[in-house]
Amino acid sequence: MRQRSLIAITAALAAGALTLTACGSRDEDGGSSNGGGGITVTIGVDAPLTGDLSALGLGIKNSVDLAAKTANKEKYVEGVTFKIEALDDQAQPSAGQQNATKFVADKEVLGVVGPLNSSVAESMQKVFDDAKLVEVSPANTNPALTQGPDWQTSKARTYKSYFRTATTDAIQGPFAAQYVYNDAKKKKVFVIDDKKTYGAGLAATFSAEFEKLGGEIVGTEHIDPETKDFSAVATKVKSSGADVVYYGGEYPQAGPLSKQIKAAGAKIPLVGGDGIYSADFIKLAGASGTGDLATSVGAPVEDLPSAKEFVANYEAAGYKEAYEAYGGYSYDSAWAIIEAVKSVVEGNDGKLPDDARAKVTEAMQGVSFDGVTGKVSFDEFGDATNKQLTVYSVENGAWNAAKSGTYTG
């Protein structure tokens, strides 16, 4: 992260939007300015601020807020003041789409950070793209969002307004499989998913790599994410002879699932992706969750020299909630939009052009800076060029980094 932009950083997913408000003239395609030349840019946050996933959503919201305050403190974009406004999508695609429509309807909105969930992103992408409104997610990992539905055989970018700072499950799933098979020495896996876009996709990429390595899938099952009774599935795991469980889904279900599998007599670890990498998973899994594993995007934020100021400033800001898994990526997503706005404003004599939305989207493709999570830039699909991942293990009631690296296919 640029040294001056590090003065306030947060650590690590869901959505933010740029709204321009001021007295004076309004441009046709976003933005308004006052007679004194000042511009106010509101970074809205669309994330699950209530419900089971609110721990992640509130960390995202706070991190975007910190990025806005940092930009203002540094006067990073001359003549522009940043603010945030938060909308709750409750991790529901329908709510996310409604929020996207609200952002588009407000012609002062210039960009969006988020959302947290890949299934929510699916409902928002076309709404934003039709309006040429840039979107940067700190947490979406489903490959199809950037590389199209046929990404495994023929990659094609569907929405040029969509970007993300998190790496994809095309990398995360196989990375986990390699660790489980080669490092943890587990050869028989029972695979479970929640049937949602993120969970099912992640389980599929894990399974393909695990079998490729020589591992055996001894059972598969889908669970209903609306329930917390997984006793029937736990019994199947116990009788399968599996020495590890892989779960594609999120922590509200993964915690109870892990606990019930152990209670059924299968004293084996549960492994999941970034969706279970939360302190709340440990609370839900209880003491029997010791030894469970999770992969998450990037290196441990606390260990990155680039993130030390982010962590310190997040704590100093007094936020009640932890920055959680996506804090650093949320900060970097917001900062990417700030960088794009800066580029557009500086390239237009300190003003926003009439086609501000289109120009910000265009500028995003060329954004590159040193962020909280490392180098931030985007490839031809809008994916993060930073492909690093980390495996975490539950030890002594906390997540501890076990191994960091990149997937080698």
Buried (B, 14 or more C-beta within 10 A) or exposed (E): BBEEBBBBBBBBBBBBBBBBBBEEEBBEBBBBBEEEEEBBBBBBBBBBBEBBBBBBBBBBBBBBBBBBBBBBEBEBBEBBBBBBBBBBBBBBBEBBBBBBBBBBEBBBBBBBBBBBBBBBBBBBBBBBBEBBBBBBBBBBBBBBBBBBEEBBEEBEBBBBBBBBBBBBBBBBBBBBBBBBBEEBEBBBBBBBBBEBBBBBBBBBBBBBBBBEBEBEBBBBBBBEBEEBEBEEBBBBBBBBEBBBBBBBBBBBBBBBBBBBBBEBEBEBBBBBBBBBBBBBBBEBBBEBBBBBBBBBBBBBBEEBEBBBBBBBBBEEBEBEBBBBBBBBBBBBBBBBBBBBBBBBBEEEEBBBBBBBBBBBBBBBBEBEBBBBBBBBBBEEBBBBEBBBBBBBBBEEEEBEBBBBBEBEE
